């Protein structure tokens, strides 16, 4: 977010979710789901690998 100078409100808009949901993720009140994780990959042009052990 810092590199792209995005606020939580900007991020919420790009991820098509609410600012309050983003805030809840940041403070740990909510858990991220796979759908949002996929959208984050697109917004930030990164990829995540989930490894089950």
C-alpha positions, -999 to +999 in steps of 0.1 A: +000+000+000+028+024+008+046+018-025+014+026-044+004+053-019-030+037-012-052+045+017-074+019+033-103+036+015-085+034-019-076-003-012-112-011-003-124+005-036-099-014-057-109-047-039-146-039-042-152-042-005-159-017+024-133+004+042-146-010+075-139-046+063-103-035+054-099-019+088-112-050+105-086-071+086-058-048+097-067-050+134-073-087+132-111-088+138-118-105+105-100-133+086-092-129+050-110-152+025-096-168-007-117-146-029-102-114-014-068-129-015-072-135-052-083-098-057-052-086-037-030-106-061-045-087-090-043-052-074-007-056-063+005-079-091+018-104-066+011-141-061+006-162-030+012-198-025-008-218+001+010-248+014-008-274+035+014-295+058 
